[in-house]
């Protein structure tokens, strides 16, 4: 009965279906005449019939497709649909990339990368214990959704309004104030599905994202920073508030397991990106998970650390680019990185003065020191200095895309 619904009145399909049938009949008749007759005049007429039948079939198919698409996507113009299909096919054939991190750094990177490939997997930290995410984590015993939400929005292919909705933060209302709608949405989806991974996947469908976003672990992890003076701080949100050099970062529980999807993504990756983002609270929480560290070391992909452009008070005071890389290697193994992207763009004096108030300074790109460590350096202007000093999504994605095909050709 279901297939017969196509023949119901008002479906705007029957007329084009019958047109196509007529075209097929004409093509069949034409070939039948050519096969059975030897008269040249008959063959000429048959050829005309075949050509006309082909035109009818093509017209029928085009009209049926347009009729269906106008129902599914009524706001899209025909030209837009062609461009969308073409772009989707091109992005699907592009390089396979995995990005690990969290915070605004990772979401900025993803926003630029999605214009070059849809084969993106974002592996996101779940160590956040502050703000809206921290409150939901405490009240519902769930993983913090904030960093995951930012990545979903960055990869979203849905209408911009949907992205704004997910990023909307309540400024009033008892119990709602300072909560983010996207965080609440993921929380509600968790309650409906009963599983955090499923909640993220279903939220991904709502935003029609390019690629996938997955948590690095499903364990409720806690970060602990050990400082040079022997003191310790527990909790991701508290670490950057202590003005002391960090000696070692620990994750509890120490035997936390990486998600199966994260491991599979790393194994399939052609390029793996670490950062940008807070060194000890966004990047490290992912790569100090034993399974992820091991898979990174074993991967034959191009593994790129994207160094921050400004130091962060409480985490990387006085760090040069080489110091950032040394910290990563001290917590993992030398094989987790093959390349390092450092910024060559200048920071305006006015912005430098602004950042001095936060004890933040431009990261010095000590290229020779990194190369002596045995790593290749990609030096480029990858920053935006409009209002803040941060990675420019377009510039950074272009640099990464320029190197990815070359690596793919070598494999």
N, C-alpha and C positions, 0 to 999 in steps of 0.2 A: 504493500500500500504506500509506503514512504516514497519510492521513486515516482509513483503516479502523481504526487503532489506538484511535480514540475508542470503538469498539464492543467492544474487548476486555474480558473480565471484570475487575471490580475498579476500573474507571475512575471509577465513581460519576457517570457522565454519561448513560448510555443511558436510564435511567428518566425523567430530566427531559427528554431529547430527545424520547422517545416521547410524554411528556405534552404537550409543546409541539406535536407533530404532531397529536395528537388535538384539541387546542384549535383549531388552524388548520382542521382538517377540519370541526369544529362551526361555526366562524365562516363557512366557505364554504357549508355546508349551510343555515345560517340565511339568508344573503343570497340563496341560490338559491330558497328557499321564498318569500321576500318578493317577489322579482322575478316568479316564475311564478304565484303564487296571488293571488286577490283577496278571499279570505275573511278577515275581520278576526280571527277566532279563530286562524287559521293564522299570521297576521302576529304576533300576540301571542306565540304559542309560539316562532316563529322568533326573535323579539327576545330571549326568555329563553335560547335556545340560543346566540345570538351573545354575550350577556353572559357566560354560563358559559364559553364558549370563550375569550373575552378573559382571564378570570380564570385559566384553565389556562395560557395562553401567558405571562402575567406571572409566575405562580408558577414555571413552567418556567425562564424567563430568570433570575429571582432565585436559584433553587436552583443552576443551573449556574454562575453567577458566583461564588456563595458556595463551591461545591465546588472551583472552580479556585483561588480566592484562598486558601482554607485550605491548599492544597498549596504555593502560592508563598510565602505569608506566614503560616505556621501559628501564630505567636505573637500575631498581631494580632486584636483583637476587631472584630466587625462595625462597631460604632460608631466605633472608631478608624480603620477603613478609610475610612468616609464622610468623616470629618474630614480625613484625609490627602489624599484626592482633592480635596475642596473647597479646602483650603489650597494645594495644588499649583496648581490652576487659577487661584486668586486671585494667587498670587505670580508666575505666568507672565505675567499681564496687567499687572503693575506696571511702574514706570519702569525705564529702562535706565541703568545706572550703571557707571562705571569708576573704580577706585581705584588710585592709584599710590603705591608706598612700599616698606616692608620692615620687618623687626624686629617687636617686639611691638605697636607702635602700629597698624600695618596690620591685623594679625590681630585685635586688639581691635575695630577698626572693623567688620571683616567679620562678626564674631560677632554684632554687633547688627543689621547691615543685612540679614542673611539672613532675619530675621523679617518684613521688609517687601517684599522682592523677591528673585526668583531670577535676575533678569536682571543679574547682577553679574559683572564681569570685573576680576580683580585683576592688575595689571601689577606684577611684583615684581623688585626689584633682584637682580643676580647678582654683586655686587662683593665680597661677604663673603669674607674670607680668614683668618678666625680660628676657633678651636674645632674641633668635629667637621667642620663644613663645609669649613674650611680644610684639614684633613688629607685629606679625601676629594678635594678639588680638586687637591691636590698629588700624591697617590698615584695617582689614576686619570685625571688630566687632564680632569676633568669640571667642569661648572658647579656652584657650591655649592648644595646642596639645602635648607639650613636654613630660610631665610625662606619658601621655597615650601612646605615641609612645614608650617610654622606656619599659613599661609593655607589650605592644604587641610584641616587639622584644624578651623580656625575656621568653614569653610563646610560641614563634614561633616554629613550627614543620617543617617549610619549609627549603630549602637548606640554609646553613650558609651564602652564598653569598647574599641572599635576606635580611638577618638580617643586614649584613654589609652595604648594600645599604641604608636601612632605617636609619642607624646611621651615614651615610656619611655627613660631614659638609663641605660646600663650604668655601674655604679660599681666594677666589678672585671672581671678577665679580661684576659689579655695580648692586646693589639691591639683589644679591645672597650671598654676603660675610657674613659669620657667620650664614647663614641659614642652617638648617638641612633638608636633602632630605625627611625624613619621615614626618617632619612637613609640608613641602610643599605638599607632597602626600595627607595627611589628609585634608589639606586646599582645594586642587583641588577636592577631593572626596566630601567635603562639598558643593562645588559649583555645582557639578554634581547631587548630591542627594537632596540638599536643606535642609538637616537636619544633625546636628552634630552627633547624636546617630547613624543614618544610616551610616554616613561616617566612624565612628569607627567600626561598624559591618562589613562593606564591606572591610575595611582595614584588619580586623581580618581574613577574608577569604583569602586574598592575602597571608598572612603570615601563614595560616593554624594553628592558635594558639590552644593550649590545654586550654580549659576553656573560660572565657570571661572577657573583660575589659570594665568597664562602668564608666562614670563620676559620681561623688557624687551628683552633681546638674547641671541643665542646665541654671541656673542663672549666670549672669556675676558678680561674687562676688569679693569683695575687702576686704583685711585683714587690721585691725587696731590694733596696739599694744599700750596698756596703761602701762606706767612704774610706778615704785614705787614713783618717784619724781613728778608724775603728768603730765609729758609730754607725747606726743603721736606721733606715726609714722604710716603713711598710705602707704600701698603697701607691698606686700609679699617680694619683692626683696630688700626692704630698711630695713626691721626689723632687720636682723642679723648684720647690719652695725652700730647699735647703742649699745654702750657698757654700758647698764644700765639694772638692773633687771626688768623683765617683771612682771607686776602685773596681767594684764588681757588681753586676746585676744578677739577681737570682729570681727564679720563678717557682712558685709554690702551687700545686704539688710538683716536685721535681720530676716525677714520672708521668706527667700529663701527656696524653696521646694527641697526635695531630689528626685532623679529620682525613678520612680516606680520600675525599675529593681533592684536598690540598696536595697530598702525596702524588696522586695520579696526574694532577695538573703540572706539577714540577717535572715529573718524568717525561711528559709529552712536550714540554716547552722548548721553543727554539731560542727564546731570549727570556732571561729572568732579571727583573728590576728590584733593587732594594732601595726604598725611599722614593722621593724625598720625605722628610718629616723629622720629628723629634727623635734623636738618636737612641736614647735610652727608654723612652716611653711609647714610641710608635714602631720603630724598626726592630729593635732588639727583642721585644716580647714574642715576635714570631720566630726569629732565627735561633733563639736559645732553646726552643722546644727540640729535644734530642732528635726526633725523627726528621724534622724539617732541616735541621743543620746537616744531618747525614745525607739526606737526599740532595741538598744543594751542593755538597762537596762531590757527590758522585755524578751529578749532571754534566753532560757535555755541551750544554747550551752556553751561549754568551751571557755571562753573569755580570750585571752592571750595577755598581753602587752610585747613586745620584746624591752627591754631597750637598748638604745644606749651604745656603748662600749667606746666612747670618748665624753667629753664635747664639746659643740660648742660655740665658742666665739660669744657673742651678743645674744645668746638664753639661754644657760644652764650653764653659768659660775659658777663653784663651786658646781654644782648639783651632789648629790649622786643618786643612783638608786631610792631610796625612794622619793627623791625630784621630780624626773620625774613623778612618779606615783601620788604623791600628786597634781601636777599641772593638770594632767588629771582629777582627781576626783574633783578638785576645779572648773573645767569648765563643768563638767557633773554631774554624780551621782555615789555613791559607787558601784552600780550594773553593771557598764559597763565593769568591769574586774573581773576575778576570779583567774587568775594565772599571774605570772610575770617571764619572762626568763631573767636571769642576767648572765654576763660572768664571768667565773672563770679562764680563761686563762691569762697568764702573757704577758705583753707588753715589748719587748726588750728595754734596756736603750737607744740604738742608735735611735730607733723610737720615744721614749718619748722625747728625746732632739729635734728631728725634729719637733714634734708637739708643743713643748713649744714655738717655734717661731710664731705659730698661736694662742697662748694662749689656747691650747686644751690639756686636761689631761685625763688619764684613769678614767672612771666612777667607783667610789667605790661601791661595791656590799654590801650595808648594809642590809643583809638578815633578821636579827632579827627585824629591824625596820619595814620592809615590812610585816613580819609575825605578828607583833603586831597590824598592821593595819587590819589584818584579811584576808590576801591574801596568797595563796600558792606560793612558790618560786621554780622555776626550775633552778638550778645552774649548768652550764656546760661550757666547753671551746667551744665557738662558733665563734672564731675569726680567721682571716687570718692576718699574720704579715709579708708577703713577701716583699712588698714595702710600703704598707699602713696598718693602723690598721682599719679593717672593718669586718663586719660579713662575715663568710665563708658560701656560699650558700649551700654546701653539708652538712657541720656539722649542720647548723641550721635546714635544712629540715629534717635531720635524727632525731634530737631531737623532732621536732614537730610530725613526723610520729610515733615515739615510744610512744608518749602519746595519739595520736588520737584514735587508736584501743581500748585502755583501756577505754577511755571515751565512745566510741561507744557501747562497751559491757555492760556498766552500764545503758544505756538508754532503 
